[in-house]
Amino acid sequence: MSEAKKIKPPLTESDVQLLKAADRVLINGTIYTARDMAHRRLCMAIESGGELPFRLEGAIIYFVGPTPARDGRVIGSAGPTTSARMDAFSTKLIANGLKAMIGKGYRDQNVREALQKYSAVHLSTIGGAGALLSKHIVAAEVIAYEDLGAEAIRRLEVVDFPAVVAYDCYGNSIYEQESVN
């Protein structure tokens, strides 16, 4: 098994082009959380020319609605949400500079085409491992849409946050590769 590639947002086009489907990555730095309703609001802000709560260019969005933090922790369980729920919004965000998303499961054809056109990637992480993943989050702060509760946008600081390149910018996918026994 190959060594994991370390990546640090904001990602550049060159960073993304080095990532291939099935590459393991460890993310270090700032990422943002957003689920369905936050995605809708981000897209509405783009359409109306409004201000976004964070810079999309080179950003990574994690599809997560974390649970409340227990005493002594910065965040609760933080497992990925099903990626397809964001398909209706992702192409607009990618076209506006988003370079990576983290979730679980398949993406639709429009998203896969946008990843290729704008040189972005979709990362996958392990569903059901939210408590383990939260240990890689060292800081968390709500920065927008607090009224959405768990689905508010948060700025996360992560250390060696594990993921796999599920869809690369070349049209390759882990879901379309043959398994090796």
MARROKOL-465719 format. One record per residue (C-alpha): residue number from 1; residue in three letters; x, y, z. Coordinates in Angstrom, 3 decimals, decimal comma. Example, Ala and Ser with C-alpha at 12.3 -4.5 7.8 and 13.67 -1.06 7.14 Angstrom:
2
1:ALA:12,300:-4,500:7,800
2:SER:13,670:-1,060:7,140
// end
This chain:
181
1:MET:0,000:0,000:0,000
2:SER:1,350:3,422:-0,944
3:GLU:2,064:6,133:1,600
4:ALA:-0,634:8,740:2,175
5:LYS:-0,150:12,102:0,476
6:LYS:-0,262:15,112:2,780
7:ILE:-2,373:18,007:1,518
8:LYS:-2,915:21,456:2,983
9:PRO:-5,689:23,828:1,920
10:PRO:-6,083:26,131:0,188
11:LEU:-5,415:23,703:-2,667
12:THR:-4,050:24,846:-6,000
13:GLU:-4,791:23,349:-9,390
14:SER:-1,310:21,759:-9,260
15:ASP:-2,109:20,158:-5,878
16:VAL:-5,300:18,655:-7,275
17:GLN:-3,600:17,377:-10,430
18:LEU:-1,190:15,306:-8,303
19:LEU:-4,106:13,397:-6,735
20:LYS:-5,330:10,205:-8,406
21:ALA:-8,351:8,020:-7,656
22:ALA:-7,568:5,640:-4,757
23:ASP:-4,766:7,844:-3,347
24:ARG:-4,871:8,051:0,421
25:VAL:-4,551:11,584:1,759
26:LEU:-3,990:13,214:5,139
27:ILE:-5,380:16,738:5,356
28:ASN:-3,731:19,360:7,550
29:GLY:-5,067:22,879:7,991
30:THR:-8,407:24,633:7,604
31:ILE:-11,465:22,957:6,115
32:TYR:-15,139:23,962:6,278
33:THR:-18,307:22,042:7,073
34:ALA:-21,518:22,327:5,087
35:ARG:-24,531:20,152:4,397
36:ASP:-27,694:20,567:2,317
37:MET:-29,154:23,790:3,692
38:ALA:-25,780:25,512:4,008
39:HIS:-24,994:24,518:0,410
40:ARG:-28,295:26,014:-0,700
41:ARG:-27,475:29,288:1,072
42:LEU:-23,957:29,404:-0,392
43:CYS:-25,392:28,959:-3,896
44:MET:-28,041:31,627:-3,263
45:ALA:-25,299:34,033:-2,145
46:ILE:-23,306:33,322:-5,315
47:GLU:-26,393:33,839:-7,512
48:SER:-27,285:37,141:-5,831
49:GLY:-23,710:38,436:-5,756
50:GLY:-23,712:38,280:-1,953
51:GLU:-20,742:37,768:0,296
52:LEU:-19,720:34,220:1,189
53:PRO:-18,755:33,329:4,781
54:PHE:-15,392:31,949:3,618
55:ARG:-13,212:32,035:0,528
56:LEU:-14,175:29,218:-1,857
57:GLU:-10,983:29,373:-3,942
58:GLY:-8,911:26,338:-3,034
59:ALA:-11,194:25,376:-0,150
60:ILE:-12,221:21,936:1,078
61:ILE:-15,792:21,393:2,300
62:TYR:-16,567:18,439:4,569
63:PHE:-20,154:17,174:4,326
64:VAL:-20,806:16,766:8,047
65:GLY:-23,243:17,805:10,755
66:PRO:-21,262:17,076:13,918
67:THR:-22,819:16,208:17,244
68:PRO:-22,290:18,536:20,225
69:ALA:-18,864:18,382:21,845
70:ARG:-18,454:16,572:25,133
71:ASP:-16,483:18,188:27,942
72:GLY:-12,865:18,587:27,003
73:ARG:-13,470:18,096:23,253
74:VAL:-13,680:20,693:20,473
75:ILE:-16,338:18,767:18,530
76:GLY:-18,550:15,727:18,865
77:SER:-18,786:12,807:16,491
78:ALA:-18,037:14,067:12,980
79:GLY:-18,787:11,393:10,390
80:PRO:-19,457:12,131:6,717
81:THR:-22,881:12,706:5,199
82:THR:-23,970:11,020:1,967
83:SER:-22,390:13,079:-0,808
84:ALA:-25,232:12,729:-3,312
85:ARG:-27,340:15,020:-1,115
86:MET:-25,092:17,906:-2,207
87:ASP:-25,052:17,074:-5,943
88:ALA:-27,563:19,802:-6,844
89:PHE:-25,252:22,455:-5,370
90:SER:-21,715:21,163:-5,871
91:THR:-21,247:22,121:-9,530
92:LYS:-21,852:25,813:-8,756
93:LEU:-19,398:25,730:-5,850
94:ILE:-16,757:23,925:-7,912
95:ALA:-17,186:26,464:-10,736
96:ASN:-16,531:29,198:-8,152
97:GLY:-13,224:27,774:-6,922
98:LEU:-13,979:24,905:-4,517
99:LYS:-11,171:22,365:-4,998
100:ALA:-12,234:19,438:-2,814
101:MET:-15,185:17,961:-0,981
102:ILE:-15,257:15,178:1,612
103:GLY:-18,230:12,855:2,028
104:LYS:-19,246:9,278:1,430
105:GLY:-20,673:7,549:-1,607
106:TYR:-21,243:8,307:-5,258
107:ARG:-21,480:11,644:-7,103
108:ASP:-23,704:12,294:-10,120
109:GLN:-22,450:12,796:-13,675
110:ASN:-22,737:16,612:-13,499
111:VAL:-20,463:16,740:-10,448
112:ARG:-17,946:14,350:-12,024
113:GLU:-17,832:16,515:-15,158
114:ALA:-17,345:19,679:-13,054
115:LEU:-14,445:18,012:-11,212
116:GLN:-12,746:17,480:-14,567
117:LYS:-13,621:20,868:-16,062
118:TYR:-12,464:22,902:-13,051
119:SER:-9,722:20,579:-11,766
120:ALA:-11,184:19,530:-8,422
121:VAL:-11,514:16,258:-6,481
122:HIS:-14,035:14,472:-4,333
123:LEU:-12,642:12,739:-1,265
124:SER:-14,303:9,995:0,706
125:THR:-13,902:9,079:4,334
126:ILE:-15,307:6,320:6,485
127:GLY:-18,966:6,494:7,413
128:GLY:-19,704:5,202:10,907
129:ALA:-16,324:6,351:12,220
130:GLY:-17,352:9,850:13,327
131:ALA:-15,918:9,514:16,839
132:LEU:-12,557:8,413:15,429
133:LEU:-12,536:11,147:12,767
134:SER:-13,310:13,819:15,382
135:LYS:-9,941:13,085:17,009
136:HIS:-8,280:14,651:13,943
137:ILE:-10,183:17,921:14,502
138:VAL:-8,244:20,203:16,847
139:ALA:-10,416:23,342:16,579
140:ALA:-13,982:24,070:15,505
141:GLU:-15,836:27,371:15,235
142:VAL:-19,264:28,208:13,794
143:ILE:-18,715:30,952:11,191
144:ALA:-22,090:31,127:9,397
145:TYR:-25,748:30,089:9,446
146:GLU:-25,824:29,372:13,186
147:ASP:-29,602:28,964:12,908
148:LEU:-28,977:25,638:11,118
149:GLY:-27,658:24,058:14,327
150:ALA:-25,530:20,997:13,525
151:GLU:-25,630:22,008:9,849
152:ALA:-24,152:25,493:10,433
153:ILE:-20,920:26,212:8,612
154:ARG:-17,902:25,601:10,802
155:ARG:-14,239:26,339:10,281
156:LEU:-12,296:23,260:11,341
157:GLU:-8,594:22,909:11,947
158:VAL:-7,567:19,351:11,176
159:VAL:-4,415:17,312:11,686
160:ASP:-3,785:14,243:9,530
161:PHE:-7,488:13,963:8,692
162:PRO:-7,728:10,733:6,646
163:ALA:-9,525:10,409:3,317
164:VAL:-9,285:8,669:-0,055
165:VAL:-9,539:10,287:-3,484
166:ALA:-12,874:8,893:-4,673
167:TYR:-13,093:10,956:-7,897
168:ASP:-10,051:12,650:-9,380
169:CYS:-9,857:15,513:-11,866
170:TYR:-9,130:13,087:-14,707
171:GLY:-12,485:11,300:-14,593
172:ASN:-11,269:8,293:-12,614
173:SER:-13,173:6,858:-9,664
174:ILE:-12,568:4,296:-6,947
175:TYR:-16,095:3,090:-7,600
176:GLU:-15,246:2,031:-11,141
177:GLN:-11,966:0,191:-10,442
178:GLU:-11,734:-3,571:-10,225
179:SER:-11,068:-4,908:-6,771
180:VAL:-7,820:-6,743:-6,158
181:ASN:-7,950:-9,816:-3,899
// end
